[in-house]
Amino acid sequence: MGKKDNIARMNKRALIADENVSFIEVLQFDLASRGVECIVAYDGLEALRRARQDRPDLIILSASLPRINGYKVSRLLKFDEKYKYIPLIMLTTRARERDRNLAQETGADELLVKSGSFDDIWQVISKYLE
């Protein structure tokens, strides 16, 4: 039995928060095909509310969310005893040193560039869902 089957059997849930509806739909389809249930949010306030309400196994968060940016959402979750254990992957369209430092300072476990393939994104996601 492969890693995909193990994840599907465990009923893992991921919160995907991104301002790009098309990106969310494609990532949601990809994760669902691998057995991961997805919860979605399109802005930072919704992402924060859904993370607190649904307590997903993983959070995938755009750095540039409207209303509250991803870095602030990350800080609010990762510095709260109730939610700090949830792995958080920050997505950005750029990977400058400043972005990497900010992601690390706000508690993100990983920083990924959106321009990568979904297989590349899955490689990182899957290690947090084992």
C-alpha positions in Angstrom: 0.0 0.0 0.0 1.5 3.4 -1.0 1.7 6.7 0.8 -1.4 7.9 -1.0 -3.5 5.0 0.3 -2.3 5.6 3.9 -3.2 9.3 3.7 -6.7 8.5 2.3 -7.3 5.9 5.1 -6.5 8.5 7.7 -9.1 11.0 6.4 -6.7 14.0 6.5 -8.1 17.5 6.0 -6.3 20.5 4.6 -7.3 24.1 4.7 -6.4 25.9 1.5 -6.5 29.7 1.7 -5.7 31.6 -1.5 -7.2 34.7 -3.2 -7.0 32.9 -6.6 -10.1 30.8 -7.1 -8.6 28.9 -10.1 -5.6 27.9 -8.1 -7.7 26.7 -5.2 -9.9 24.6 -7.5 -6.9 22.9 -9.1 -5.1 22.3 -5.8 -8.3 21.1 -4.2 -8.9 18.6 -7.1 -5.3 17.4 -6.9 -5.5 16.9 -3.1 -9.0 15.2 -3.3 -7.6 12.8 -5.9 -5.0 11.8 -3.3 -7.6 11.3 -0.6 -7.3 14.6 1.3 -10.5 16.5 2.2 -10.2 20.2 1.5 -11.6 23.2 3.3 -11.3 26.5 1.4 -11.0 30.2 2.3 -10.5 33.2 0.0 -9.3 35.8 2.4 -7.3 35.9 5.7 -10.3 36.5 8.0 -12.1 33.4 6.5 -8.8 31.4 6.8 -8.4 32.3 10.4 -12.0 31.5 11.2 -12.0 28.1 9.3 -8.7 27.1 10.9 -10.0 27.8 14.4 -13.4 26.2 13.7 -12.4 23.1 11.7 -8.9 22.4 13.1 -7.4 20.9 9.9 -4.4 18.6 9.8 -2.6 21.1 7.5 -2.9 24.7 6.4 -1.8 25.9 3.0 -1.9 29.6 3.0 -1.2 32.3 0.5 1.1 35.1 1.7 -0.9 37.7 -0.2 -4.5 37.1 1.1 -6.9 40.0 1.2 -8.3 41.4 4.5 -5.5 39.9 6.6 -2.4 38.7 4.8 -1.0 35.2 5.2 1.9 36.2 7.4 -0.5 37.8 10.0 -2.8 34.7 9.8 0.3 32.5 10.3 1.5 34.5 13.3 -2.0 34.4 14.9 -2.2 30.7 14.6 1.3 29.6 15.2 1.7 31.6 18.3 -1.5 30.3 19.9 -1.1 27.2 22.0 -4.4 25.7 20.5 -3.2 25.8 16.9 0.6 25.9 16.8 0.8 22.2 16.2 -1.0 22.5 12.8 1.7 22.4 10.1 1.5 25.6 7.9 2.8 25.9 4.4 3.0 29.4 3.1 2.6 30.0 -0.6 4.1 33.0 -2.4 4.7 34.1 -6.0 8.2 35.1 -5.1 10.9 33.6 -2.9 13.1 36.5 -2.0 15.2 36.2 1.2 12.9 38.8 2.9 9.9 36.5 2.1 11.6 33.5 3.5 12.6 35.3 6.7 9.1 36.7 7.2 7.6 33.2 6.7 10.0 31.8 9.3 9.4 34.6 11.8 5.7 34.2 11.6 5.9 30.5 12.2 5.3 28.9 8.8 6.8 25.4 8.5 7.5 25.8 4.8 7.6 28.5 2.1 6.7 27.4 -1.4 6.7 29.3 -4.7 3.3 28.9 -6.5 5.0 28.5 -9.8 6.1 25.0 -8.9 4.2 22.0 -10.2 1.4 20.4 -8.1 3.6 17.3 -7.8 6.3 19.5 -6.2 3.7 21.0 -3.9 2.4 17.5 -3.1 5.9 16.3 -2.1 6.0 18.9 0.6 2.3 18.5 1.7 2.6 14.7 2.0 5.4 14.8 4.5 3.1 16.7 6.9 0.2 14.4 6.4 2.0 11.1 7.1 
